[in-house]
Amino acid sequence: HPPKPISHQELRDEIIRALDIKSQKYGKSLCSTLDALVYVGLPNRFLDIRSPVPGYEELINHGWRSVSFVIPPCSHVAFCEEIGPQFLASLSGQTKQEWKDPDGFFDL
């Protein structure tokens, strides 16, 4: 089967589900000291970098200091609080990719 794109919105929903479990385990006060980095490994899926980037209010409400994700070949810093690492704060809300032409990810 050819790979299918996943939108930022769909991916955000998956990340919220995963981190919701962690935030319940750790609690808001501990989450406020943690930077969450989520590696996304969905078979036959790739990030549609052209899709709109949604807000991450639910994760902010969990208390995380920052949340970022990697879905090769892309990475995205969802948000970073003021007390978070400066290098993440400077990239907050940005998607980065090594391969500049998303149509060239796969040889079909």
Stockholm file with secondary structure:
# STOCKHOLM 1.0

chainA/1-108         HPPKPISHQELRDEIIRALDIKSQKYGKSLCSTLDALVYVGLPNRFLDIRSPVPGYEELINHGWRSVSFVIPPCSHVAFCEEIGPQFLASLSGQTKQEWKDPDGFFDL
#=GR chainA/1-108 SS CCCEEECHHHHHHHHHHHHHHHHHHHCHHHHTTCEEEEECCCTTEEECTTSCCCCCHHHHHHTCSEEEEEETTEEEEEEECTTSCHHHHTTBTCEEESCSCGGGSSCC
#=GC SS_cons         CCCEEECHHHHHHHHHHHHHHHHHHHCHHHHTTCEEEEECCCTTEEECTTSCCCCCHHHHHHTCSEEEEEETTEEEEEEECTTSCHHHHTTBTCEEESCSCGGGSSCC
//
